[in-house]
Amino acid sequence: MATGEVPHSKADPDLPTPAPSSINPGALKDFRAQLTKGEDVVDPATWAGSVPAQSGIAPRVRVGRSKWFNLLWLLPIGFVVLIAGVGFAKELREVPAVADFIADYPGTVPPANGQEGIPAWVGWQHFFNLFLMTFIIRSGIQIMTDHPRLYWTRHSTPGKEWFRFQKEVPDDPLWTAKQDSVSLPGQVGLPGIRHSIGLARWWHLGIDVLFVVNGLIFYILIFTTGHWQRLVPTSWDFIPHAGSVALQYLSLDWPVDNGWVAYNALQVLAYFITVFIAGPAAILTGLGMSPVLSTKFRRISSLLSIQAARSLHFLVMVWFLLFILMHVTLVFTTGMRENLNFMYGSRDNGSWVGFWIFAASMVIVIIGWVSATPFTLRHPRKVQRIGYALIGPLQRLFEHVDAKPGQYTDKDISPYMWHNGKYPETDEYRALYENNFTHYRLHVGGLVENPVELDLTQLRALAYHEQITQHFCIQGWSGIAKWGGVSMQTIVDLVRPRPAAKWVVFYSLGDGPDGGIYYDAHPIEQMSYQLSMLAYDMNDAPLDYGHGAPLRLRNEAQLGFKQVKWIKGVEFVEDFTEVGGGYGGYNQDHEFFGYRQTI
């Protein structure tokens, strides 16, 4: 990838001669007056610019190049296969060799350390995991609805996804990713209204932190007490024992085992996959969707692209859902009282103690489930603050990672780059566009020694910066493009910020969906990063209307909503709390996003 500063300008011969200009110190102050603060509650009727509810379609998997299989067909197909499997398994058990196999491998391999019983802390861990997983899964499904398509390549080209629960992308060159999002019922997703990914992410990432802490405690306890031997296959005998158990379950003649002494082999395999494979995989694939980590650790992200990570993350969630479904089914059908006593009562008898403890825990889970959505809609700022308190330290840590250029070349450029955001519709922008931006001026000021006003000719006369980088949208889609323009370091050197300047605010010519111009704040530290720039070219052509003409920001350490398009002003400030609603950007003010979004 050719990237970095070059000494010559990148003049556009088609640009007309700019109109006379003069520095206007009051422009940035006027920009602040055009901002709106946002609300501290969520009204579903006016949410996100009154985005209407839109139902998706039944989940589909692509078969071949253009055929789609409706996954709802798996219900009748699965039922028929299950019935046939039960009949076949019953007949198979009548075969003497199979009967001998089951007798030799009844299904249980006792742990080598001879431990019996289930400690009380296992029950507590079980409850905490269940409670936290309800929020993680609901918010995860909500996040998926913002871009209801999954891909295996790092490009997000319509029609190339392998899974979707939305219609085909319409033949509209300005169709946006926000328009492509779908709605969920309020008690399925969290918070359950369309395009509420900002709040869903606080739930998802914040609870993830608690889930990881709980998991670490669990790991410490199982390895210090020897309980791990109940969850890990310790010999090759587990394979025939697991096959025997599967056949016994399928024939509806349950295996004879005693969970107080040992889990059967199939349970051990399921627990092992869940605890030692699916759990860590959920964390790693989640981090694989981080823009800053993907651009920093290029060798890993070249193998595990954001879209592959997102697809695998989804499949991990499917595993957890199937595990929960099968686990609960078998607990209740193979001896409810005994199983609940083992897990919740830490006792080996036929009493009802475990059941009543389980029932009480389910009351807590149900209360949490039912109250999460209304609490979020009434107190979104609390969700935003609590979420940031939990995940913010990790976001801050990643924020200081400066990635190097060079990962991609021209052949990696995506064939399709989604549009997003509310397009500028003001008379100001229309007049600029119709006159080929002759009268366009970029105002750069605030806490700087040398405020400037630059037209496009002057911008193109500055040292040219070019980079081929990947765009990471908060909604989940991605794409690679070549950006050309001016590095932010060049702008910083030109205006010379004062020591008090800690943040840089970018103002847009476009309004946000709730009114007021769009803006976003970035740490001044990141303005010196190698992949931070103001782009006026995209893929060797002038930036087009849908992607931010005439000027947009690229800061590859952040998610896409922070890459302000249609820029008209840049202000260096000490603190962003006095700008707009004070949360660091338009989406932070109105849709409760985070001002740090490196994950």
WOPE-V903739 format. One record per residue. PHI is phi in radians with two decimals (none if undefined). PSI is psi in whole degrees, 0 to 359 (NA if undefined). Layout:
phi & psi
PHI & PSI
PHI & PSI
This chain:
phi & psi
none & 125
-1.38 & 121
-2.61 & 162
1.87 & 191
-1.46 & 141
-2.17 & 148
-1.28 & 342
-1.66 & 164
-1.47 & 166
-2.04 & 72
-1.28 & 146
-1.85 & 111
-1.13 & 343
-1.47 & 351
-1.27 & 134
-1.28 & 167
-1.14 & 128
-1.18 & 153
-1.30 & 159
-0.99 & 147
-2.44 & 161
-2.60 & 149
-1.13 & 134
-2.08 & 94
-1.06 & 337
-1.51 & 356
-1.09 & 314
-1.15 & 325
-1.11 & 321
-1.14 & 325
-1.08 & 318
-1.07 & 324
-1.19 & 342
-1.58 & 1
-1.50 & 156
-2.13 & 155
-1.59 & 337
1.49 & 170
-1.84 & 164
-1.83 & 10
-2.37 & 165
-1.92 & 121
-1.82 & 108
-0.98 & 334
-1.25 & 332
-2.03 & 6
-1.04 & 137
0.94 & 44
1.28 & 33
1.04 & 39
-1.08 & 123
-1.28 & 153
-1.11 & 143
-2.49 & 119
-1.33 & 147
-1.52 & 200
-2.16 & 172
-1.05 & 142
-0.98 & 140
-2.32 & 147
-2.05 & 134
-1.30 & 134
-2.07 & 115
1.30 & 212
-1.50 & 326
-2.45 & 359
-1.58 & 145
-2.21 & 135
-1.83 & 123
-1.33 & 117
-1.19 & 345
-1.11 & 337
-1.13 & 342
-1.15 & 336
-1.15 & 302
-1.18 & 323
-1.11 & 315
-1.09 & 321
-1.11 & 315
-1.12 & 316
-1.10 & 321
-1.13 & 314
-1.07 & 316
-1.12 & 321
-1.13 & 320
-1.09 & 314
-1.09 & 318
-1.14 & 318
-1.12 & 321
-1.11 & 318
-1.17 & 323
-1.13 & 326
-1.23 & 346
-1.42 & 347
-1.28 & 128
-0.97 & 319
-1.12 & 323
-1.22 & 319
-1.07 & 320
-1.14 & 321
-1.06 & 315
-1.15 & 324
-1.17 & 322
-1.28 & 327
-2.20 & 76
-1.13 & 338
2.28 & 348
-2.14 & 134
-2.07 & 105
-1.04 & 146
-1.07 & 145
-1.09 & 331
-1.44 & 357
1.27 & 11
-1.16 & 141
-2.20 & 156
1.60 & 163
-2.14 & 115
-1.10 & 158
-1.08 & 327
-1.14 & 335
-1.14 & 318
-1.10 & 318
-1.11 & 317
-1.07 & 319
-1.04 & 316
-1.16 & 314
-1.04 & 317
-1.07 & 315
-1.07 & 314
-1.08 & 313
-1.21 & 323
-1.13 & 330
-1.06 & 319
-1.31 & 322
-1.12 & 314
-1.21 & 316
-1.09 & 314
-1.21 & 328
-1.12 & 318
-1.11 & 321
-1.06 & 317
-1.07 & 319
-1.09 & 328
-1.18 & 343
-1.31 & 335
-2.50 & 86
-1.38 & 48
-2.49 & 145
-2.18 & 144
-2.30 & 162
-1.83 & 339
-1.64 & 166
-1.30 & 349
-1.48 & 153
-2.08 & 59
-1.39 & 125
-0.97 & 137
1.58 & 346
-1.79 & 1
-1.24 & 154
-1.71 & 346
-2.57 & 140
-2.75 & 154
-2.30 & 42
-2.45 & 157
-1.11 & 172
-1.09 & 149
-1.15 & 127
-1.16 & 161
-1.41 & 69
-2.30 & 112
-1.09 & 342
-1.95 & 20
-1.11 & 131
-1.83 & 159
-1.11 & 327
-1.12 & 318
-1.11 & 334
-1.41 & 348
-1.22 & 160
-2.23 & 169
-1.73 & 158
-2.27 & 153
-1.02 & 147
-1.02 & 330
-1.75 & 11
-1.81 & 299
-1.40 & 171
-2.39 & 108
-1.55 & 356
1.67 & 12
-2.09 & 156
-1.11 & 141
0.95 & 49
-1.95 & 38
-1.15 & 331
-1.04 & 310
-1.24 & 322
-1.08 & 322
-1.18 & 324
-1.08 & 317
-1.08 & 311
-1.15 & 307
-1.24 & 321
-1.13 & 313
-1.18 & 329
-0.98 & 319
-1.06 & 314
-1.13 & 322
-1.10 & 318
-1.17 & 317
-1.07 & 315
-1.08 & 321
-1.14 & 320
-1.11 & 319
-1.07 & 319
-1.09 & 315
-1.03 & 315
-1.06 & 316
-1.19 & 318
-1.22 & 328
-1.46 & 333
-1.46 & 338
-1.79 & 351
1.48 & 2
-1.13 & 341
-1.04 & 334
-1.21 & 344
-1.40 & 346
-2.00 & 355
-2.11 & 126
-1.07 & 126
-1.95 & 2
-2.70 & 163
-1.22 & 346
-1.10 & 342
-1.10 & 330
-1.19 & 306
-1.14 & 326
-1.08 & 318
-1.12 & 319
-1.08 & 320
-1.11 & 316
-1.11 & 317
-1.04 & 317
-1.14 & 321
-1.17 & 318
-1.08 & 315
-1.16 & 330
-1.42 & 0
1.13 & 20
-1.99 & 89
-0.98 & 143
-1.15 & 147
-1.49 & 112
-2.57 & 173
-2.38 & 102
-1.10 & 343
-1.23 & 329
-1.61 & 313
-2.89 & 148
-1.34 & 152
-1.24 & 165
-1.07 & 323
-1.18 & 322
-1.09 & 317
-1.06 & 316
-1.09 & 317
-1.13 & 316
-1.13 & 319
-1.07 & 313
-1.08 & 317
-1.17 & 313
-1.38 & 318
-1.86 & 349
-2.08 & 302
-1.13 & 317
-1.05 & 303
-1.05 & 324
-1.11 & 324
-1.09 & 319
-1.19 & 312
-1.15 & 318
-1.23 & 330
-1.12 & 315
-1.17 & 334
-1.16 & 347
-1.67 & 4
-1.34 & 128
-1.10 & 318
-1.25 & 321
-1.24 & 323
-1.16 & 322
-1.39 & 339
-1.46 & 309
-1.68 & 79
-1.18 & 323
-1.11 & 320
-1.24 & 314
-1.22 & 338
-1.20 & 329
-1.55 & 317
-1.95 & 87
-1.22 & 167
-1.01 & 321
-1.28 & 323
-1.12 & 319
-1.09 & 318
-1.14 & 318
-1.13 & 316
-1.15 & 322
-1.04 & 318
-1.12 & 316
-1.14 & 327
-1.11 & 318
-1.08 & 319
-1.05 & 319
-1.03 & 313
-1.05 & 318
-1.12 & 316
-1.16 & 321
-1.08 & 314
-1.08 & 316
-1.07 & 311
-1.21 & 321
-1.08 & 310
-1.13 & 318
-1.02 & 313
-1.25 & 326
-1.03 & 319
-1.49 & 341
-1.81 & 352
-2.00 & 20
2.13 & 74
-1.01 & 308
-1.10 & 314
-1.12 & 315
-1.11 & 317
-1.21 & 328
-1.14 & 318
-1.01 & 309
-1.41 & 318
-1.81 & 336
-1.85 & 351
0.88 & 46
-2.56 & 151
-1.94 & 78
-2.72 & 181
-1.72 & 21
-1.28 & 175
-1.76 & 10
-1.04 & 311
-1.06 & 322
-1.10 & 315
-1.23 & 327
-1.15 & 318
-1.06 & 315
-1.06 & 318
-1.12 & 320
-1.15 & 324
-1.20 & 328
-1.06 & 316
-1.10 & 317
-1.10 & 316
-1.14 & 317
-1.05 & 315
-1.06 & 317
-1.07 & 310
-1.22 & 324
-1.50 & 345
-1.07 & 314
-1.17 & 307
-1.07 & 324
-1.09 & 318
-1.11 & 318
-1.22 & 329
-1.50 & 331
-2.28 & 55
-1.11 & 328
-1.16 & 325
-1.16 & 318
-1.07 & 319
-1.09 & 314
-1.21 & 316
-1.15 & 318
-1.05 & 317
-1.18 & 324
-1.08 & 328
-1.45 & 314
-1.76 & 345
-0.97 & 316
-1.00 & 322
-1.22 & 321
-1.06 & 317
-1.12 & 320
-1.09 & 314
-1.22 & 336
-1.10 & 338
-1.63 & 12
-1.59 & 116
-1.73 & 110
-1.43 & 152
-1.67 & 153
-1.36 & 173
1.96 & 2
-1.31 & 326
-2.08 & 158
-2.20 & 181
-1.00 & 326
-1.21 & 346
-1.56 & 353
-1.06 & 134
-1.22 & 142
-1.25 & 344
-2.54 & 131
-2.14 & 118
-1.03 & 148
-1.60 & 157
-2.80 & 166
1.51 & 171
-1.54 & 123
-1.19 & 145
-1.18 & 131
-2.21 & 10
-1.33 & 160
-1.09 & 325
-1.05 & 312
-1.22 & 320
-1.05 & 319
-1.15 & 320
-1.11 & 315
-1.14 & 316
-1.17 & 337
-1.79 & 23
0.95 & 34
1.05 & 31
-1.00 & 318
-1.65 & 10
-1.18 & 137
-2.37 & 133
-1.67 & 117
-1.63 & 123
-2.17 & 118
-2.82 & 212
1.65 & 224
-1.43 & 70
-2.36 & 156
-1.38 & 332
-2.35 & 79
-1.10 & 142
-2.34 & 160
-2.26 & 119
-2.10 & 131
-1.55 & 178
-1.15 & 327
-1.13 & 318
-1.18 & 322
-1.10 & 318
-1.27 & 344
-1.42 & 346
-1.33 & 164
-0.93 & 131
-1.45 & 132
-2.07 & 136
-2.39 & 141
-2.67 & 147
-1.94 & 114
-2.43 & 168
-1.76 & 135
-1.62 & 132
-2.02 & 106
-1.46 & 143
-1.06 & 335
-1.32 & 343
2.12 & 342
-1.45 & 163
-2.58 & 167
-3.01 & 154
-1.92 & 135
-2.52 & 158
-1.68 & 126
-1.99 & 136
-2.23 & 142
2.93 & 227
-2.14 & 131
-1.19 & 150
-1.17 & 334
-1.09 & 323
-1.09 & 318
-1.14 & 317
-1.05 & 315
-1.10 & 327
-1.26 & 316
-1.65 & 342
0.97 & 80
-1.06 & 148
-1.36 & 159
-0.99 & 331
-1.28 & 342
-1.24 & 121
-2.10 & 341
-2.34 & 154
-2.16 & 123
-1.83 & 130
-1.92 & 126
-1.86 & 141
-1.83 & 154
-1.31 & 346
-1.70 & 151
-1.52 & 156
-1.42 & 170
-1.13 & 339
-1.76 & 13
1.57 & 155
1.49 & 147
-1.26 & 152
-1.38 & 143
-2.69 & 166
-2.78 & 148
-1.92 & 139
-2.24 & 147
-1.08 & 138
-1.09 & 332
-0.96 & 320
-1.31 & 348
-1.25 & 343
-1.69 & 1
-1.17 & 152
-1.16 & 338
-1.95 & 29
-1.92 & 127
-2.79 & 165
-1.81 & 118
-1.77 & 133
-2.06 & 355
-2.12 & 149
-2.44 & 121
0.95 & 48
1.14 & 23
-2.46 & 155
-0.98 & 142
-0.92 & 134
-1.59 & 173
-1.00 & 310
-1.17 & 336
-1.83 & 10
2.08 & 16
-0.97 & 139
-1.66 & 352
-2.64 & 137
-2.47 & 163
-1.60 & 144
-2.22 & 118
-2.37 & 96
-1.28 & 359
-1.49 & 358
-2.21 & 163
-1.29 & 167
-1.09 & 326
-1.14 & 342
-1.52 & 354
-1.50 & 77
-0.99 & 134
-1.82 & 165
0.95 & 46
-1.19 & 137
-2.13 & 345
-2.70 & 150
-2.31 & 125
-2.20 & 129
-1.59 & 124
-2.30 & 163
-1.39 & 322
-2.64 & 143
-1.55 & 0
-1.16 & 342
-1.75 & 9
-1.85 & 127
1.02 & 228
-1.41 & 353
1.56 & 9
-1.83 & 1
1.81 & 7
2.90 & 168
-1.12 & 311
-1.19 & 333
-1.23 & 322
-1.26 & 319
-1.80 & 329
-2.18 & 12
1.14 & 33
-1.27 & 178
-1.84 & 146
-1.34 & 343
-1.93 & 119
-2.44 & 63
-1.54 & 353
-1.99 & NA
